[in-house]
Amino acid sequence: MIIKVLASISLLLGGYIAAMNWYSIFASRRSDRNVSPVPFFGGILLVVGLLGFDFTAPYAWLGVILDYGTVSIFLVLPYLLWESWTTSRFNLLHRFVSVSKKREDDIRLYRRGKFTIRTEYEPGTPCNDYGALASSIGRVGKWKKESDSYSLEGYGEDRILRILCRGGVFVTEEENYPDSNKYQHDRMDGLELKKEK
């Protein structure tokens, strides 16, 4: 008897979460903001609930596909695995690091023209008029090798970051940075880099 009660509760909770996950599609479109579904919980609860009854146990696998949150993870999983592989250490071609008193930049160039930049601030630096402090920033985009530099694009509007080698020292030059920005914590111009790889 207790199994049936727990299975019923599991079905109700799983059904509610699954319904809200499907509703998130409508809510995202209606509000023009991203409303994320919750993966796994609805699907797992539905499967457990369906397993609790003899006549629904053979169909318990349906709990996984009835929950949009779980389905969406399975649909996006190949893309996530590809992105993870693309930015793995196996595909890393070049790495540049810049360390100063208040900030550390880590620029990584990968195969297939992808790059990541991670900037960490210690202590945090002001980034808006509300007193928020930025402790780290991540950026991604495309890079290409030019005759005398590496050119990084796509990480912020029309901004272009060039990594140049001058006298054995790597330095950055940034084009199209909006000088009207009151807070320029994300400026990448004038960094002195050490090549790690």
N, C-alpha and C positions, 0 to 999 in steps of 0.2 A: 504493500500500500504506500509506504513512504517513497518508494522508487517512482511510483506513478505521480505523486504530488511533486517531487523534485523535477521529474521530467516535464510536468505541466508548467511549472515555474520557469524552467529553462526554455521551453517553447515560447512562453509569453514574452520573456525578456529578449530572447533571440529574435522573435518576430518583431518586437518593437524596435530594436536596434537596426534590424534589416530594413524595416519600413523607413526609419529616419535616414538611413544611408541612401535609399532610393530617393527620398525627398531632397537630399543634399544636391542632387542634379538640378532639380527645379529651383531650389533656393539660390544656387549659384547663378543660374540664368536670370532669375528675377531681380536679384540684387546687384548684379554686375560685380560681385565679389566672390572670391573662391570660398566655398563651404566644403570642407574636406570630409569624406566619409571616414568612419572608424573601421579599420580592417580587423578581421579575425573574430572579434568578440561575438558579433551576431551570428556568423557562420558556425562557430564552435558551439554556441548555446543551442542553435537549431539542430545541429547534428546530435548533440547529447540528448536533447529533448525527444527527437525522433527515435533514437535508439531505446528510449525508455518504454516504448509501447511495441508489443509484438507485431501489430498490423502495420506499423510505420517503419519498423527497423530496417526492412529491405530498401527503403527509400531514404535512409538517413543521409546519404551522399548529396541529396538535393539541397540540404541545408547550406552547403558550400556555395552553390550557384544561385541560391535565392537571396544571398546577401551581397549587395553591390560593393560594399567595402572590401570583402574578401575577393570577389571577382576582379575588382579594379587592381588589386595587388598582383594577381596572377597575370593580368593583361599588361601591366607596366613592368613586370619582373624582367623580361628580356632586355628592355631598355636600361633598367637599373644595372643589370649585370654588365651590359656593354659599356656603360659609362664608368662603372667601377674598373673594368679591364682597361679602358682607354687611359685612365689616370692612375694606373698601377705602376709600381716601381719597375716592372718589366718593360714598360713603354716609355720610361723617362729617358730623354736624350740629354737635356741640359738642366742644371740647377744653379741659380744665383741667389746669394744671401747678402742682405745688407743689415748691419746691426749698428744702431746709434744709441744715445742715452735713453731716449724715450720710445723708440720704435724699432721693430724688427720686421723686415720684409723677406719673404721666401717666394721666389719666382721659379716655377717649374715648367719646362717646355717638353711636351710629349710628342710621340709619333702622331701622324695624321693631323698635324697642325693645331693641336689643342694645347692651351696653357692654363695654369692656375696661379693666382697670386694670393698669398695670405699675409696680411699685415696685422701685427699685434702691437698694442700700445701699453706701456707700463710706466707710469700709471695711466689710466684712461684719459682720453683727451676730449674736450668739448666738441660736440658735433651738431648741436642745434640750440635754439633760443630757450629751450625748456629745461636746460641743465643736464641733459643726458650726456653720458660719457661713453665714447666708443672704446671698447677694449680690443676688438678685432674686426677686420673686414676681409671678406673673401671675394675674389673676382675670377671670372673665367672668360675665355674668348679664343680667338684664332691667332696663330703666329705664322710668320714666314721668314725665311732667311733671305736677306738682301745682300748686296755685294760687300758692305762693310758693317752690317748690323743685323740684329734680329728686330723685326717689326711686330708688335702686339696690338691687336685691334679687337673691337667688339665688347669691351668691358665697361664702357660708359659713353653713351651718345656717340660723338665723333672723335673721341679721344684716341690717340695713337701713342704708344710707348715704344721708344727705340732703345735698344741696349747696344751701346757702342764700345769698342775696345780702343782706348787711347793710351798709348805708351805702356801697354801691358795691364792697364787698369780698366775694368768695365764700369761704365757710367750710364745713367739713364737720361734721356731727353723726352719730354712729353709735349705733344702737340694738341692744340684745341682744348686745353683745360679752361673751363669757364672762370675767368678772373673775377667775375662778379660774385662768386661764392664767398659768403662771409666766413664760413668755416672751411679751411683748406687742409683738413687732416688727411684727406684721401689723395692729395697731390703726390705724384710719383716722380716728379722732375728732380734732377740733381742728386740722385742716390749713387753712392759708390758701392759697387757690388763685388763680392768675392765669388768666383766660379767654383762650385763644389763638385760638379760633374760635367 
